[in-house]
Amino acid sequence: MLPPTPALLLSATRAAAILVAILVTAVACSSPASDGDGASPAASLPRADTQDLTVAVGADPFLRPRRSPATGDEPAGERRAIPDVGVRTDGPNPGIFETLTRVTPTFGVGPGLAEGWEQVSPTRWRFRLRSGVTFHDGSAFEAGAVVETLESVARRQHPPRGMEPGGVTAADDHTVEIALTSPNLRLPEQLADPSTAIRAAGTIAGAGDDPATTPTGTGPFRFGSYTAGSELAVEAYAGYWGGAPQLDSLTFRFGPAQDASRVLATRQAQVVGHVPHHTLAQVSGRDRVAASPPARSAYLLLNVGGSDDWATLQDHRVRRAISLAIDRVALTGAAWPDHGEPNHTLIPPAVLGTAAAAAVSAPDHDPAAARALLDEAGWATGGDGLRRRDGRPLEVTLVLSRPEELAQAAEAVRAQLAAVGIAVAIPDQGDAPVDRYQRVNDGTFDLFLDLRGQTDANPCALCRFFSIRPGGQLTISGTVGAGDAADALFEEAFTVRSIDSARRDAAALMEVVVTDEVVAIPLGSLPNVWLLSPRVQGFEPSAVLGTQRWEHVWLTV
């Protein structure tokens, strides 16, 4: 069945957005309005004797496939916990760890464990660390632990631009210097990424089997226990440098939540989040919706560097026809009717800023122009409505990064491309996310439907897929790279001093990506959406996955 008409969907989407705004405003869970004597309504609510909060967050993000060292194959049904419990950019933040810098509500950068920083030279930064901070094991937070953590970050496949092993040194106990191999004025913004959180010396963020594998940070909550695939429990850390949290404990329950409201109604949890959109559809009159600014981006990557069976989209006319065939309003209305916002840029407008985002002008929906381009490229329409050239059907393979969450969006893409004569094959996605991304790296796809969130305060964070310059992702950009113009803008975004200039560079790069080269097609922007029990107070939804804060949350009776 074809999606509803754009006009009807636009009305429905606006109505849903208004309803969510009313709900969020009405509950005022994060900043209660003051009454006549200056006290807030929440302050007068009775506190529960036990401040133990349970949060349902869908699948366990700390599990990854176990692979055979010899063959790389994944044994059926086997999974393992990898050593990053509590440190995930795409999972819940249990409050164990903290980063040197933090993303502000307006997507700027603010102090975290570093109280200040300065650029000593084009390739050298100095960070001043907070005093009086302790790790959960009682050891002092000092430069040695920062050096050890950032050295491990520098050894990753894709570290912050210019960071390489051996470049992080301690000037004294509370000063760290970072020498870079490439100029990077966005380093403070990049170090707000949750995956760069600082660990106690000699420890890893493991499953807590022994002291060395116990997640040990400086955050408001300390590690309690972890059961792979089931739950992660943390306890309030009374010695937290920012003040003891209001909760006594926090438990994250993992597992599919097909009906988020039922999870709350049956008191399995008081908060539900990090779950697919469709599980939030049924909201009771007592449950409350809390939505962050939209900082997740849904988009299509187009394989422009493929060979043999994957070379169809090397033709610019075909790529542009696909872009013109996409109706963003209809698609977001079909896939995310309550929270999706049509978007002309892969980088969410909230990150770029209003002025910079307005400079990106992805092609508007124009199926007639799409058909004309395909005709020009020699793809003729047959009696069955499918286009062919030299007897070969025009069929593209669509791979999904998150099959459950993106299934409705994928069906909308298939219907819209079918309307101009392009068939879409969606292979069985299976249960191995590594394989999906490997197809992108290998170039064995035509379209890749991805949903990715902003992970730090760098406005060009999502530019990295399209450049081969230092800081880009070489494996992915080999299939979706946007050429010399994008490379130059990527370089400039890391070397201009003004963050507003960096935002303008990021917007200009997006214009090259989505309009000039058409190597990606933006679909929509999405918020992080949470469902709250009426007992939950003080909750402020974070726009960046992995940075949600819990220390000011508390429970009424």
N, C-alpha and C positions, 0 to 999 in steps of 0.2 A: 504494500500500500504506500502511495506517495505521501510525503509529509504535508501538513496543512499549508494553506496559502500563506505567503509572507505577511500579508496585512493582518490576518487573524492571529498569527503567531506573535507579531509585534505587540498587538493589543494584550494578548495573554501574558507575554513576558513582562510588559510594563506593569500589568495588574499584579502579577506575582511578586515583582520587585517591590512594588509599593506595599504589598502585604507583609513581606519580610521586613521592610524598613519600619513598618508600624510595630511589628512584633519586637524587633530589636530595641526600638525607641521606648516602647511601653515597658519592657522589663527593666531597662536601665540597670542591667546587672553589673556593669563595670564602673559607672560613675553616677550613683544615685543622686537625684536632685535634692537640694536642701529644702526643708520645710521652713516655716516662718521664723523659728528661733535659731536657725543656722545648723541644726542637726539633720543628718541625712536619714531618710526612711529606713535604709538598711541598718543603720546604727541602732535603731530601736527594736530590730527583730531579735527574738531570743536565739541564742547560740545553742547548738547541740552540745551535749556533754562530751560526746565522742566526735572528734574531728578527723574521721577516716574517710577519704574520698576514693571511690572506685570509678575508673574511666574505661569504657569499652572503645577500643581503637582498631578493630578489624584484624587483618592478618598480622602476624608477628614480623616486624620489619628487620629483626636481628637474625633471621634465618636466611641461609643461602644454600644452593645446591651443593652437595658433596660430589666431587668429580674424581674419576680415576686418574692418577698421575700418568698412567701409561697411554690411555686412549682418550681421556677427556670426557668420557661418557658419564652420564648421571644415572646411578642405579635407581631403578623404579622405587618411588616412595621414600627414598632416603634423603634427609635434609640435616643440616647441622647449624649450630649457632656459631657465627663468626665473631671475632673479638672486636665488636663495636657496640656492645650493649650500652645504651644511653647516649650514643653519639651517631645520630643519623640525620641527614639533611631532609630525608623523605619520610621520617617517622616521628613519633611523639617525643617530646622533650621531657624526660622525667626529672629534670632539675639537678642532676648529679654533677654535670660539668658546666664550665663557663669558658667563653672565648676572650681573647685580649680586647676585642672591640665588639660593639653591638649595633644591630640595625635599629634605627629610630623609627617611630611610627610614620614618618614622612620619607622613609627609605634613605635617610642620611646615615652617617656613622657617628657613634657616640662611645664613650669610655666603658670598658668592661673591666677585666683584670688589669688592663693597662690604663692608668689614669691620664696619660698623655703620650704624645709621640711627635717626632719631627723628622723631616727629610734632611739628612746630613749632606748628601750629594745625590745626583740623578740616580745612582744605583745603591744607595745606602740609607737605611732607616734606623732610628733609635726609638725604642719604646720604654717608657718609665712605668714600672710595675707598682701596684698598690702595696702598701705596707699593712701589717696587722692581719693578713689573710692566712688561714690555715687550710690544709687539706683535711679530708675526713679521717685520715689515719693519725692526725695530730701533727704531722710534719709541716714546717713553714712553707708558705708559697714563696719561692725564690726563683731566681733566673735559671738555675740549673734544670729545673723541671720544664721550664718554657723551652730551653734549648733542646732538651731531649724530645719533647713533643713535636716541635717544629722541624727537627731533623727527620722525624718519621714522616711528616707531611711532605717534606722536600723530596723524599724517596718515592712518592706516589707517581703513577703514570701521568697524572695531570695536576701538578701542584700549582699554587699561585704563580703568576707570571714572574719569571726570573729567579725563583727559589730553587736552589740546588743544594745537595748535601755538602756540608762544610761551611755554608754561608751564614749560619746562626751562631753567635757567640755571646757570652756574658761579659759585660764591661765591669759589673759589680753585682751584688746580690739582688739589686732591684732595677737593673738596667740591662736590656738586651739589644744587641745590634744585629741587623740583617743585611748582609751584602748580597746584591742581586746580580745576575748575569745580563739582565735587560732592564732598561728604565721602566719603573712601574709606580706611577703616582696613585694608583688605586689599591695599593697593598693594604692600607688600613681598612678599606671597605671589604676587601677579600678575606681578611682575617676575622670578619664577623661570621663567616660560614661555620655552622655547628660542627662540621667535620674537623675543624682545626682546634677544637676545645682542648684545654690544657689538662693533662693527667699528672698525678703524683709520680715522682721519679721511680723508676723500676717497676711500674705497673702498666698493664694494658686494660682496655675496656672489655674484658672477657666476661665469662659467665659466673665468676665468683667462686670457682672451685678451690682457690687458694689465695693468699694475699697478693701474689703477683698478677693474678687474673681477675682480681676484684676491682670493678670500676670505682676509681677513687679520684674525686674532683674537689672543687671548692664551692659547689653550688648549695642552694638552700635545702636540698634533700640528699641523703646518703643512701647508698645501696643497701637493700635488705636481702632480697632473694630473687632468683630468676629461674623459671621453669620454661624451657624452650617450647614455643608454640602455645603456651598457656597463660603465663602472667609474669609481670615484673613488679616487684614491690620495693618501695623506697620509704625512708623514715625522715622526719624532720631533723635537720641539723641545727641544734641549738647554738652552735658556735659560728653560724653564718655571718660573714662580715657585713651583710646588708640588713641584718636583723632576723631573728628567728621567724620561720613561716608560721602562718596561722593554723595550717593543717598539722595533725600529728603524723599522718601517714597518707601515702598515695599509692594505689594499686592499679596497674594497667592490665586489663583483661584482653587477651587476644582471641580471635576467632571470628567467623562470619556473622554479621548482624543483618539479617534479611529484613528486619523491622525494628528500626532504631527506637520508635516510641514504645514498643513492647519491652525492650530492654530496660527502659526507664520505669515503665508501669509495674513491671515485676520486680523492681528494685535490685536487678542484677548489677546496675551501675547508676550513678547520678549524672554522668556526662557521657555522651557518645560523640565520637569524631573520627576522622581519618577513615571514613567508610564511603563506599560508592554513593553517588548522588541519589540513586533510586531508593536506597534504604531510608532516606529522610522524608519520603513522600507523605507518610501518614504522621501528622503532628497533632497531638491532643490539645485540648484547650488549656491544659496546665503546663505542658512542656513549652520551653522557650528556645527560640532559634537565635544563635549568635553567629554572625558572619563577619569575617575580616574584610579589609579592602581586597579587591581582586588582584592577586599577585601570582596566580597560576595561569599558564598559557597553554591552550590547546591549539595544535597546528599540524600541518602536513609537511613533511620533508620530501623533496622530489629527487630521485636519483639521476643526477646529470652526468655522472662519471662512470656509469655502468658499461659493460661490454656484453656481446653475444645476446643472450635472452633478456638482458636488462638495459638495453640501449634505447628503448622507445622514447624516453623523455629527454634524450639529447637534442631533440628538435624543439627549439624555442617556441614554435607555433603551437605544438601540442601542450607544452607546459602552460603557456598563456591561456589556451583554450580551457584547460582544467581549472585554472584560477577564475576565469570568467564564468564557468559553469557552477561555481560554488556560491550558494546563497547563505551568507553568514547568519542573517536574521532567522531564516527558517531552520538552519542547522542547530543553532544554539537553543532555539525554542523547542526543537524536537529532543535534543540530547540533555539539556539542562534547563528545563522550563522555568524553574524558580530562581536560579542564581546566575545563569550564564549571561554574559554581555558580549555582543558581537564586537570584534576587534580587528583593526587594520594593521596591527603590528604584533610580532611575536613577543616583544618585550611589553608587559602590561603597562597601560597608560599611567597607572599609579606610580610606577617605577620611573618612567621617562619624564613625568611631569606633563601638565596639560599642553603647554606650548610646543614642546618637542614632539609629543605624540601626535599632535595635529598635523605635523609636517609629513607624516607617513600616509601615503594614499594608495593602499592596495586596490586593485581593480574592482569595480562594483559588479554585481551580478548582471550578466548580459549573455544569456544563452544563444541569442541570434549571432552575436559576434563570435562566440565560441564555435558554433557550427561553421561559420564562414572560414575561420582559421583552419579547422580540420579539413574542410574541402580543399583549401589552398595547399595543405600539406599532402594531399592525395589520398586521404582516408574517406572513401565514398560510403554512403549509407545504403545498406541492403534492405531487402524486404522485411527482415526481422527487426529492423531498427538499429542493428549493430553495424558499426563501420568496419570496413576491410580495405586492405591495400595489398595488391598482388596475392589475393586469396588468404591473407593472414588477418585474423580478427584483431581489432584494437582492444586489447584486454590488458589491464594493469593489475599487478599484485599489491594488495594493501596489507601491511603488517601493523599490528597494534602493540604499543608498549604496555598497555594495561587493558587486557581484553574485557574484563568485567565492567570496568568503569567507562570504557570507550565504545562499547558495543553499539549503543544507540547512535552515537555520532558516526560510527563506521557505516551503519545502514543508511543514514541520511546522505553521506558522501556517495554511497553506491547508487542511491536513487537519483541524486542530482547529476551524476556523471552519465547514468543510463539515459537521461533525458536529452543528451547531446550525442548519444551513440557510442559511449565508452563503457565497456564491461569492466567490472571490478571483481577480482577474485580475492577472497579473504581466507587464507589457509587456516587450518586448525592451529590455534596459538599454543596449545599445551599448557604446561605448568612450569616452564623454565624461562624466566625473564632474561637470563643471560643469553639464551639462544636468539631472542628477538633482537637484542642490541647487536649481537654478533652478525646478524644478517645485514644490519646497517653498515657495520664496519667492513664486511666482505663485499658490499654492493649487490647483494642478491635480493633485491626488492625494487619496486617502482615507487610506491608511496609508503611513508611511515607516519602513522598517526600517533602523536606523542602528546603527553600532558606533563608539563614540567614547571616547577615553581621557582621563583626567585630564591636564591640561597644565601645571598649576602647583600651588601649595600652598593656593589659595583653596578652602575646602570647598564654596562655592556656585558653583564654576566652571561646572557643568553646569546651573545654574538659569537661565542667561541667555536660554535659548530661550523662557521662559515669562513674561517680564516686559517691560513697556514703559518701565520706569524707566531712568534713566541707567545704562549698563553692560549693559542687555539688548540683544538682537538684534531690532531693530524689524521687519525683514522677515520673519523666521521667526515671531516672537511674534504677528504679525498673523493667522496661521492656527492657531497652537497656544497662544496666550496663555491663562493660567489665571485671569485676573480680578483684582479688587481685593485679595483676601486674599493672593494670591501676590505681587502688587506690593509690598504692605506688608512682607511677610517678606523679600523681596529687598532692599528698602531697609534694613531693620534688619540684615541679615547684613553689610552694608558699613559700618555705623555703630556696631556694638557693639565694645567694646575687646577682650573675651575671645574667643579663638579657639574655645573650647568653646561659648560662646554663639552664635557664628557657625555652628558645626556644628549646634546645636539649631535655629537658624532655618532652615538648609538642609534639615534633616530635616522640619520642619513644612511648609516649602514643598513638599517632595516628597509629603507626605500630601495636600495640596490638589491637586497635579497628578495623582497616580495613584489617589486614593480619592474625593475630593470631586468634582472636575471631570472626571476621567478623560480628560485630554488627552494622556496618554502611558501606556504600559503597559511596565513593566520586565520584561525576560526573564531576563537572567543577567549575571554578572560574569565577566570573563576575564582571565587573566594574560598577560604577554608571555612567550612560550615560545621558548627557544633550544635548539638541538641542538649539542653540543660534541664535538669529537674528543678522545680521551684525552690528547692532547698539550697541551691548553689548560689552563692553571692561572691562578688568581687572578681568575676571572670572577664578577662579582656582577650578576645580572639586575636592571635598574632597572624599577620599576613605571610610570614615566612615560616614554612614548615620546619620543624626542628628547633624553633625558638619560643614555643609557647611557654608562658611563665605561670607558676602555680602558687608562689609563696603568699600572694594576697587573697587567695581563694579561701572561703570558709563556708560552713554549713549551718543552716538554721535547723530548728527542731522539726 
